[in-house]
Amino acid sequence: MDKIFGLHTETLLIWVASLTTLAFLYLAILAIRKQIILRISFRSIIRYPTQSALIMFGLMLSTAIIGASLGVGDTVTHSIRKAAIDGIALTDEVITPQGSRFFGENYLTSEQVNEILLLAQENDLVDGFTTAVESVFPTINEANSRSEARMNAYGIKNFIGSNITIATLADGTGTQISDLQGNDALLNRKATETLNASTGTPLTLLTPTGQQIVIVKGIIEKSGLGIGDGSSSIFLSQDLMQTITNRNDAVDEILISNAGGVETGLEHSEEVTKYFRLALTNKDTATQIYQLLATSDVIDLLNAKISDDQAIAMSDEMKDNLTTIVSALETGELNSAFTTLIADPEIFRAISSSIDSVNEGESQAQLGVLRRNLSSFNVNDIKNDLVRLAEGAGQGTTLFLTIFGSFSILVGLLLIFLVMVLLAAARSTEMGMVRAIGFRRSLLTEMFALEGWVYAAGASAIGTLVGFLISFVLVELLRRAINVDSFQIYTTFTPQSIVITFGVGFLLTLLTIVVSAARISRLNIVVAIRGLNEELARESTTDWSSEFRTLIGTLGGPITVIRSGLREKSSDTVGNQTRLPISVRTIIKAIAVTIPPIYVFRIIFRLIRILILSTKRYVVQGWPVAIAGVAFCQRGLQNDVGSTFSIGVMLSIIGLGLLLRKVLQRTKLQRTTQSRIAGSFEGGTLMVFWGMPFDTLEPLTGELSFGPEVFVLSGASMVGASVWLVMHNTQIILSVLNFTLGRITKLRAVFKVAIAYPFGARLRTGLTIAMFSMVIFTLMINMVLSNLDNVGRSDPDRITGGFDIVATTSEDLPINDFDQSVAASNILKQDDFIAVGRSTNFSLIARQDGAEARVFKRLTVKIADDAYFSTTTHEFSTFDKSYGTNEREIWDQLRNNPNLAVLSHAAISTGDPFSGPSSGFAVEGFDQSGGDLEWKTISVELRPLRDSDQTIKRKVIGILDSVVDQSDWESPTYLVTKEDMLTELTGTPPIFDTYSIKLSDPSMTNEIIPLLETVFLENGLDAVSLSEQINESLESGEAFNKLFQGFTGLGLIVGIAAIGVLAIRAVVERRTSIATLRAIGYTPRMIQAQFLMEAVFITLMGVVIGMGLGTLTSWNIYTEISKEVQGLQFTVPWRNVLALIILTSICSIVSAYIPARQASRIYPAEALRTE
Amino acid sequence: MIKAHGVHKTYGAGTLEVHALNSVSIEVNEGEMVAIMGPSGCGKTTLLNCLSGLDSIDAGEVFIDDREIQTLSDDQMSDFRARFMGFVFQTFNLLPVLTAQENVEMPLLVSGVSPKEAAEKAFRQLEFIGLPDRAAHKPAELSVGQRQRVAIARALVNDPAIIWADEPTGNLDSQTENEVMDLILQLNKETKQTIMLVTHSEEVGARADRIVRMQDGEIIN
């Protein structure tokens, strides 16, 4: 992948590898210099090998999740890239005509081919030039009566470099695809199987010019051209194709191969594409565009766009291209760079959308008109585009998994923290002792860091391996979910991903360990040795003079080292070991601290320490945090960035909470009460803020934009806040639980202790609850939301429009009279059909009357006949009530009035944070997510894509239900109107190619489909069952959901591991308490039950909080979506939820079972004797 | 009330074998307060643990209220301890996460007393030892003397026939030691409970009905 987590892979790799190496080096130097702490650290690892192994297992989970995300991303990238490159082989660019169906020339003439051929011959970077004619024919194998209704037929001819058209035959040898003569044909594997044909089989093609017999000359595995490899395909000689399609000497496209091989040719793609775009651009039009754009207004707007930090959708490459355009405009002279770039459709769109305000939109409109005449050709950088698509898919998958896996990663880091806290608790006495005998605090941190080094390195190595295995399993599930035979998935884990996984895992783990160690090292010596309560210890004060002396010493670098080396009266021997002389050691040290990164790092570290120490006392007073929060809010409002605003609100609440603590300290309330009030305020207010419906603050803030990061931010904040609230109100919860469940006499003795202990250790319990909550929160949202979109199951008519079958025919072989053909057949009856609606799609350009944007943008138009309008039951998201009071009346209006139309839902603003900006037509002035509900009719101007300035108008009286967009559309933005539009534009009657069929008996769908395909074989009719299509889509949707749930569920393993860690530690810590309980009459079974109950209690607390928050957030999301999509049902999948609760609880019990059994076997006298 | 004959207890094995109790025989009458004294490591606590059933014995027999405790299963022994015995330890061993009243409630709950009755009885017991105002406080919020009094309340709350006290004043200053001993003696006099007390303190031992002295795992007096 080129990018990971939004950063360039190379950059990330260098940073991660450098930081990991530096960390290793630092720790290695530390280990050599301070061998005593190295020995203590390593002995701790060796002393308890099982515990060390368990720690490594716990620590590796975050790394494993990162590894799994990258592994799946690598696999997706590699598989798509390989499929693309293998499929397209030597073809690098494709040139097609600008015309479209019904409008403009749709083919390339021989003159145009020759013009481009000359250009190709003049360019050394081009070594292959081939033309292709394409069509679709029904094909019959007369010998066995097998047929293929939609056989893709290709005619290929070479002009340069015959190697471009070498196809791979089934026996592994190659053949010249362009050498086909007469009626020779090559079949691909799929067509061979469908027709059960072999070499020598005669086939009948039903063409626009009549029947054509061809003979199969060979079976090919791969054409190597990127065409004819997927669905059933046949290759013929180009002459034959031109004859049977009536094309004369015209072709559909030109395939170009760059110099070099399949992979190396890609290196020249950009240059070759630019070359052809420049050469094929109309210079006069380019000059006109240049003159139109060369104004200070346009230059200012483009500069503003380039420097806009918020333009996250714009790639760095696009910014560079716009900068080149601006430079060209500033020189005042048209250059080739400008002409080349302006011919790129993406760049053109970016410029067009930037200048919508110039001359009240007139410049944008003129630009749109000029664009149509800029070139007669589309030069598609096809291989590069496919590789980019592969990269994008891989990056998208990684980003998706990382965003949703981030909760699990966070949970893994919490586990690391928890493990370190427990390790410190276990060693508090010995840590107190080493402090007592003169170890500095920093040595304790270093001691843990060295121990953590081994854990982090081991855990990251294991985690990388486990991550790879998880990605393997996920990819296998993905393969089953996709269920496409023709697409091979190759499990891949690139060396870069291995290094990044290991490095990121190592650094995150080590950082968490060091932060935990720094916290642990702040122990009070007496408290630690005597095992007293930490609260008894008073915090030490900062020695400022010492801090500043150290900083000056660090600034001095080698001078300080040499100075202290000269003063040191150190022996050159330690015990019986000889050390390096002091002079040598001083020189090595002096050189080390002079190395720039080390020198700078040490100074930054010292400065940060002083900054933290100097600001800490103010920060805890709350007001600086609150002020910072207000500043963040202000910044968020200025830039319309919701996440920044939300962080600001959070900081403000935390600041106010800290301030409240200070105020409460002045009262006579007990410390616990003060903490409870302030903690409840902080947790409660944050919960309310994040739990509110998304638009609550909109009247105050206006509509802010949110990205996907808001999901992670809100989830982590809500969980954190709710756990904070719970852990500050344990007494209330204890009372409630004791009052309810505790009333059961037999349970009470066990129950009371089982819930009291977790609440007694708030930090570790809070952390574990947070782990479970985060994962359950994510799973809950996924389960509720995937259940929300069940329209396909609950009300399929909203998607199908009441039709049962959709059938399409070849564009070249339309059906003349459907009813007549049915009547003439002896296998279908007219009674089988209630209605057959005809329609077809084509592209136009459109703009909204009276809107600010004056430019015409591409819009797909669907024209349909009366039968379609009379039958369809598709619903509307909104419609103009003056045209009808219900859906049927609106459809009737469309049937009766050809000047009316409706638009698909994608044409209006959705406010979806996950969707990118639309480049096609969009309605202005209606924002359903912003509260607009009533549709008022708008007028839309429509024009052919090129060759005509004829403009027609349609009144848009409604917006289709968003679920209709789920139908199989190339473009989700389209306009539906009566067939008259095409006649109005072209003067010819429409040719329909899509048939929406409503059957009198829908249960006969699967029986009718093959009969339809037989009757209309000569039209190449391909029919599909809409209900089956919906089912397949639902099934693959469910498979993806399960895949995602499985990935998210990995976090539960971390939570369950945490339960086990807690239980193991509890057994060690509570030996005396267990013995006391045994002494007063607890049976071993009661002790075991108490431990298991603790595990279940913590788990259930986490599950309940996660479920509550997940349901609340899902409800808010549902409310937001419901503004646009009617009829959605909010249901909590209780069966799944119950299964989740039971499964999680059982896993927790299993995790705590062994420690619980150990606890029950503690012999009271022995435990009391060793207390 | 308590009869032990030829009790042997050995810890470790091979060269590290330690004979903690070496053919110890003792009888304690109902309502008697016996102090077990001797130097560190002489086997005082081991004897207490073996007699109370907290620890097993290698040889000999122990009868409590004419029941041979070696024949009881672990669960039966636990139940027996819950109903007939109370324990006081040197380090109090209160559960830190429970309040004083909840600590006192525990033996009642484990004996199957209803939660409501257990709470009432525990509070009355705290009143009896003079700490009703500390009922809702956790052990960390109590002084050491108060903690030991709560531990005594816990030992007494089930009206046990025998109280086993292992160095009950070992962690207390002299004034608190006297207060705690006054309380134990008061109980012994008022409720006629049998009390077995392990102590180093001659003053404490002097207040018992009888002193049993031990050395090297044997009763010498």
Interface residues (C-beta under 8 A of the other chain):
Chain A: N533 G742 R743 T745 K746 R748 A749 K752 V753 A756 Y757 F759 G760 T1072 S1073 A1075 T1076 L1077 R1078 A1079 I1080 G1081 Y1082 T1083 P1084 R1085 M1086 Y1163 P1164 A1165 E1166 L1168 R1169 E1171
Chain B: T45 T46 N49 C50 S52 L54 D55 D74 D75 S78 D79 R81 A82 R83 G86 F87 F89 T91 N93 L95 P96 V97 L98 E102 E105 M106 P107 L109 V110 S111 G112 V113 S114 P115 A118 A140 R154 D166
